[in-house]
Amino acid sequence: MAEIVNLNRFRKQAARTEAKAAADANAAKFGRTKAQKQREEAEAAKARAALDAHRRDPEPER
């Protein structure tokens, strides 16, 4: 005798598997590691500091 299967549960599991595969693909395509984010933030801060250091007129105090 065959085992009774709940089709709704089967469909939901298939949808979860598909969503997980899509999420993994997007993470590989668009995701960045924590170290990469920190490095980019540090580079941006360094660039801002270099630009501010080359100002001719300092910003007025408020």
NUVOGU-276079 format. One record per atom (N, C-alpha, C, CB): residue number from 1; residue in three letters; x negated, y negated, z. Coordinates in Angstrom, 1 decimal, m for minus. Glycine has a CB too. Example, Ala and Ser with C-alpha at 12.3 -4.5 7.8 and 13.67 -1.06 7.14 Angstrom:
BEGIN
- n;res;xx;yy;zz
- 1;Ala;m13.2;5.7;7.8 .
- 1;Ala;m12.3;4.5;7.8 .
- 1;Ala;m13.2;3.3;7.8 .
- 1;Ala;m11.3;4.5;9.0 .
- 2;Ser;m12.8;2.2;7.1 .
- 2;Ser;m13.7;1.1;7.1 .
- 2;Ser;m12.9;0.0;7.9 .
- 2;Ser;m14.1;0.6;5.7 .
//
This chain:
BEGIN
- n;res;xx;yy;zz
- 1;Met;m0.8;1.2;0.0 .
- 1;Met;0.0;0.0;0.0 .
- 1;Met;m0.9;m1.2;0.0 .
- 1;Met;1.0;0.0;1.2 .
- 2;Ala;m0.5;m2.3;m0.7 .
- 2;Ala;m1.3;m3.5;m0.9 .
- 2;Ala;m1.1;m4.4;0.4 .
- 2;Ala;m0.9;m4.2;m2.1 .
- 3;Glu;m2.1;m5.2;0.6 .
- 3;Glu;m2.0;m6.1;1.7 .
- 3;Glu;m1.2;m7.4;1.3 .
- 3;Glu;m3.4;m6.5;2.2 .
- 4;Ile;m0.4;m7.8;2.2 .
- 4;Ile;0.4;m9.0;1.9 .
- 4;Ile;m0.4;m10.3;2.1 .
- 4;Ile;1.7;m9.1;2.9 .
- 5;Val;m0.3;m11.1;1.1 .
- 5;Val;m1.2;m12.3;1.0 .
- 5;Val;m0.3;m13.6;1.0 .
- 5;Val;m2.1;m12.3;m0.2 .
- 6;Asn;m0.6;m14.6;1.8 .
- 6;Asn;0.1;m15.8;1.8 .
- 6;Asn;m0.5;m16.7;0.7 .
- 6;Asn;0.0;m16.5;3.2 .
- 7;Leu;0.3;m16.9;m0.4 .
- 7;Leu;m0.2;m17.7;m1.5 .
- 7;Leu;m0.6;m19.1;m1.2 .
- 7;Leu;0.8;m17.6;m2.6 .
- 8;Asn;0.2;m19.7;m0.3 .
- 8;Asn;m0.1;m21.1;0.1 .
- 8;Asn;m1.5;m21.2;0.8 .
- 8;Asn;0.9;m21.7;1.1 .
- 9;Arg;m1.8;m20.3;1.6 .
- 9;Arg;m3.1;m20.2;2.3 .
- 9;Arg;m4.2;m20.0;1.2 .
- 9;Arg;m3.2;m19.1;3.3 .
- 10;Phe;m4.0;m19.1;0.3 .
- 10;Phe;m4.9;m18.9;m0.8 .
- 10;Phe;m5.2;m20.2;m1.6 .
- 10;Phe;m4.5;m17.7;m1.7 .
- 11;Arg;m4.1;m20.9;m2.0 .
- 11;Arg;m4.3;m22.1;m2.8 .
- 11;Arg;m5.0;m23.2;m2.0 .
- 11;Arg;m2.9;m22.7;m3.2 .
- 12;Lys;m4.7;m23.3;m0.7 .
- 12;Lys;m5.4;m24.3;0.1 .
- 12;Lys;m6.9;m24.0;0.2 .
- 12;Lys;m4.8;m24.4;1.5 .
- 13;Gln;m7.2;m22.7;0.4 .
- 13;Gln;m8.6;m22.3;0.5 .
- 13;Gln;m9.4;m22.6;m0.8 .
- 13;Gln;m8.8;m20.8;0.8 .
- 14;Ala;m8.7;m22.3;m2.0 .
- 14;Ala;m9.3;m22.6;m3.3 .
- 14;Ala;m9.5;m24.1;m3.4 .
- 14;Ala;m8.4;m22.1;m4.4 .
- 15;Ala;m8.6;m24.9;m3.0 .
- 15;Ala;m8.7;m26.4;m3.1 .
- 15;Ala;m9.9;m26.9;m2.2 .
- 15;Ala;m7.4;m27.1;m2.7 .
- 16;Arg;m10.0;m26.3;m1.0 .
- 16;Arg;m11.1;m26.7;m0.1 .
- 16;Arg;m12.5;m26.4;m0.7 .
- 16;Arg;m11.0;m26.0;1.3 .
- 17;Thr;m12.5;m25.2;m1.3 .
- 17;Thr;m13.8;m24.8;m2.0 .
- 17;Thr;m14.1;m25.7;m3.1 .
- 17;Thr;m13.7;m23.3;m2.5 .
- 18;Glu;m13.1;m26.1;m3.9 .
- 18;Glu;m13.4;m27.0;m5.0 .
- 18;Glu;m13.8;m28.4;m4.5 .
- 18;Glu;m12.1;m27.1;m5.9 .
- 19;Ala;m13.1;m28.9;m3.5 .
- 19;Ala;m13.5;m30.2;m2.9 .
- 19;Ala;m14.9;m30.2;m2.4 .
- 19;Ala;m12.4;m30.6;m1.9 .
- 20;Lys;m15.3;m29.1;m1.7 .
- 20;Lys;m16.6;m29.0;m1.1 .
- 20;Lys;m17.7;m29.0;m2.3 .
- 20;Lys;m16.8;m27.7;m0.3 .
- 21;Ala;m17.4;m28.3;m3.4 .
- 21;Ala;m18.3;m28.3;m4.5 .
- 21;Ala;m18.4;m29.7;m5.1 .
- 21;Ala;m17.8;m27.3;m5.6 .
- 22;Ala;m17.3;m30.4;m5.2 .
- 22;Ala;m17.4;m31.8;m5.7 .
- 22;Ala;m18.1;m32.7;m4.8 .
- 22;Ala;m15.9;m32.3;m6.0 .
- 23;Ala;m17.9;m32.6;m3.5 .
- 23;Ala;m18.6;m33.4;m2.5 .
- 23;Ala;m20.1;m33.2;m2.5 .
- 23;Ala;m18.1;m33.1;m1.1 .
- 24;Asp;m20.5;m31.9;m2.7 .
- 24;Asp;m21.9;m31.6;m2.7 .
- 24;Asp;m22.6;m32.2;m4.0 .
- 24;Asp;m22.1;m30.1;m2.7 .
- 25;Ala;m21.8;m32.1;m5.1 .
- 25;Ala;m22.3;m32.7;m6.4 .
- 25;Ala;m22.5;m34.2;m6.2 .
- 25;Ala;m21.4;m32.4;m7.5 .
- 26;Asn;m21.5;m34.9;m5.6 .
- 26;Asn;m21.6;m36.3;m5.4 .
- 26;Asn;m22.7;m36.7;m4.5 .
- 26;Asn;m20.3;m36.9;m4.9 .
- 27;Ala;m22.9;m35.9;m3.4 .
- 27;Ala;m24.0;m36.2;m2.5 .
- 27;Ala;m25.4;m36.1;m3.2 .
- 27;Ala;m24.0;m35.2;m1.3 .
- 28;Ala;m25.5;m35.1;m4.0 .
- 28;Ala;m26.8;m34.9;m4.8 .
- 28;Ala;m27.0;m36.1;m5.8 .
- 28;Ala;m26.8;m33.6;m5.5 .
- 29;Lys;m25.9;m36.5;m6.4 .
- 29;Lys;m26.0;m37.5;m7.4 .
- 29;Lys;m26.1;m38.9;m6.8 .
- 29;Lys;m24.7;m37.5;m8.3 .
- 30;Phe;m25.4;m39.3;m5.8 .
- 30;Phe;m25.4;m40.7;m5.3 .
- 30;Phe;m26.0;m40.8;m3.9 .
- 30;Phe;m24.0;m41.1;m5.2 .
- 31;Gly;m26.2;m39.8;m3.1 .
- 31;Gly;m26.6;m39.9;m1.8 .
- 31;Gly;m28.0;m40.2;m1.6 .
- 31;Gly;m26.3;m38.6;m1.1 .
- 32;Arg;m28.4;m40.8;m0.5 .
- 32;Arg;m29.7;m41.2;m0.1 .
- 32;Arg;m30.0;m40.7;1.3 .
- 32;Arg;m30.0;m42.7;m0.2 .
- 33;Thr;m31.2;m40.3;1.5 .
- 33;Thr;m31.5;m39.9;2.9 .
- 33;Thr;m31.7;m41.1;3.8 .
- 33;Thr;m32.8;m39.0;2.9 .
- 34;Lys;m31.7;m40.8;5.1 .
- 34;Lys;m31.8;m41.9;6.1 .
- 34;Lys;m33.1;m42.6;5.9 .
- 34;Lys;m31.7;m41.3;7.5 .
- 35;Ala;m34.2;m41.8;5.6 .
- 35;Ala;m35.5;m42.4;5.4 .
- 35;Ala;m35.5;m43.4;4.2 .
- 35;Ala;m36.6;m41.3;5.2 .
- 36;Gln;m34.8;m43.0;3.1 .
- 36;Gln;m34.8;m43.8;1.9 .
- 36;Gln;m34.0;m45.1;2.2 .
- 36;Gln;m34.1;m43.1;0.8 .
- 37;Lys;m32.9;m45.0;3.0 .
- 37;Lys;m32.2;m46.2;3.3 .
- 37;Lys;m33.0;m47.2;4.2 .
- 37;Lys;m30.9;m45.8;4.1 .
- 38;Gln;m33.7;m46.6;5.2 .
- 38;Gln;m34.6;m47.4;6.0 .
- 38;Gln;m35.7;m48.1;5.2 .
- 38;Gln;m35.2;m46.6;7.2 .
- 39;Arg;m36.3;m47.3;4.3 .
- 39;Arg;m37.4;m47.9;3.5 .
- 39;Arg;m36.9;m49.1;2.6 .
- 39;Arg;m38.0;m46.8;2.6 .
- 40;Glu;m35.8;m48.9;2.0 .
- 40;Glu;m35.2;m49.9;1.2 .
- 40;Glu;m34.8;m51.2;2.0 .
- 40;Glu;m34.0;m49.4;0.4 .
- 41;Glu;m34.3;m50.9;3.2 .
- 41;Glu;m34.0;m52.1;4.1 .
- 41;Glu;m35.2;m52.8;4.5 .
- 41;Glu;m33.2;m51.6;5.3 .
- 42;Ala;m36.3;m52.1;4.8 .
- 42;Ala;m37.6;m52.7;5.2 .
- 42;Ala;m38.2;m53.5;4.0 .
- 42;Ala;m38.6;m51.7;5.7 .
- 43;Glu;m38.1;m52.9;2.8 .
- 43;Glu;m38.6;m53.6;1.6 .
- 43;Glu;m37.8;m54.9;1.4 .
- 43;Glu;m38.5;m52.7;0.4 .
- 44;Ala;m36.5;m54.9;1.6 .
- 44;Ala;m35.7;m56.1;1.4 .
- 44;Ala;m36.0;m57.1;2.4 .
- 44;Ala;m34.2;m55.7;1.4 .
- 45;Ala;m36.2;m56.7;3.7 .
- 45;Ala;m36.6;m57.7;4.7 .
- 45;Ala;m37.9;m58.3;4.4 .
- 45;Ala;m36.6;m57.0;6.1 .
- 46;Lys;m38.9;m57.5;3.9 .
- 46;Lys;m40.2;m58.0;3.6 .
- 46;Lys;m40.1;m59.0;2.5 .
- 46;Lys;m41.2;m56.9;3.2 .
- 47;Ala;m39.3;m58.7;1.5 .
- 47;Ala;m39.1;m59.7;0.3 .
- 47;Ala;m38.5;m61.0;0.8 .
- 47;Ala;m38.3;m59.0;m0.7 .
- 48;Arg;m37.5;m60.9;1.7 .
- 48;Arg;m36.9;m62.1;2.2 .
- 48;Arg;m37.9;m62.9;3.0 .
- 48;Arg;m35.6;m61.8;3.1 .
- 49;Ala;m38.7;m62.3;3.8 .
- 49;Ala;m39.7;m63.0;4.6 .
- 49;Ala;m40.7;m63.7;3.7 .
- 49;Ala;m40.4;m62.0;5.6 .
- 50;Ala;m41.1;m63.0;2.6 .
- 50;Ala;m42.1;m63.6;1.7 .
- 50;Ala;m41.5;m64.8;1.0 .
- 50;Ala;m42.6;m62.5;0.7 .
- 51;Leu;m40.2;m64.7;0.6 .
- 51;Leu;m39.6;m65.8;0.0 .
- 51;Leu;m39.4;m67.0;0.9 .
- 51;Leu;m38.2;m65.4;m0.6 .
- 52;Asp;m39.0;m66.7;2.2 .
- 52;Asp;m38.9;m67.8;3.2 .
- 52;Asp;m40.3;m68.4;3.5 .
- 52;Asp;m38.3;m67.2;4.4 .
- 53;Ala;m41.3;m67.7;3.4 .
- 53;Ala;m42.7;m68.2;3.7 .
- 53;Ala;m43.1;m69.2;2.6 .
- 53;Ala;m43.7;m67.1;3.9 .
- 54;His;m42.6;m69.1;1.4 .
- 54;His;m43.0;m69.9;0.3 .
- 54;His;m42.1;m71.1;0.1 .
- 54;His;m43.1;m69.1;m0.9 .
- 55;Arg;m41.2;m71.4;1.0 .
- 55;Arg;m40.3;m72.5;0.9 .
- 55;Arg;m41.1;m73.8;1.0 .
- 55;Arg;m39.2;m72.5;1.9 .
- 56;Arg;m40.7;m74.8;0.2 .
- 56;Arg;m41.4;m76.1;0.3 .
- 56;Arg;m40.8;m76.9;1.5 .
- 56;Arg;m41.2;m76.9;m1.0 .
- 57;Asp;m39.5;m77.0;1.5 .
- 57;Asp;m38.8;m77.7;2.6 .
- 57;Asp;m38.2;m76.7;3.6 .
- 57;Asp;m37.8;m78.7;2.0 .
- 58;Pro;m38.6;m76.8;4.8 .
- 58;Pro;m37.9;m75.9;5.8 .
- 58;Pro;m36.5;m76.2;5.9 .
- 58;Pro;m38.7;m75.9;7.1 .
- 59;Glu;m35.7;m75.3;6.2 .
- 59;Glu;m34.2;m75.5;6.4 .
- 59;Glu;m34.1;m76.4;7.7 .
- 59;Glu;m33.4;m74.2;6.6 .
- 60;Pro;m33.2;m77.4;7.6 .
- 60;Pro;m32.9;m78.3;8.7 .
- 60;Pro;m32.4;m77.6;9.9 .
- 60;Pro;m32.0;m79.5;8.3 .
- 61;Glu;m32.8;m78.0;11.1 .
- 61;Glu;m32.3;m77.4;12.3 .
- 61;Glu;m30.9;m77.9;12.6 .
- 61;Glu;m33.2;m77.8;13.5 .
- 62;Arg;m30.0;m77.0;13.1 .
- 62;Arg;m28.6;m77.4;13.3 .
- 62;Arg;m28.3;m77.5;14.7 .
- 62;Arg;m27.6;m76.5;12.6 .
//
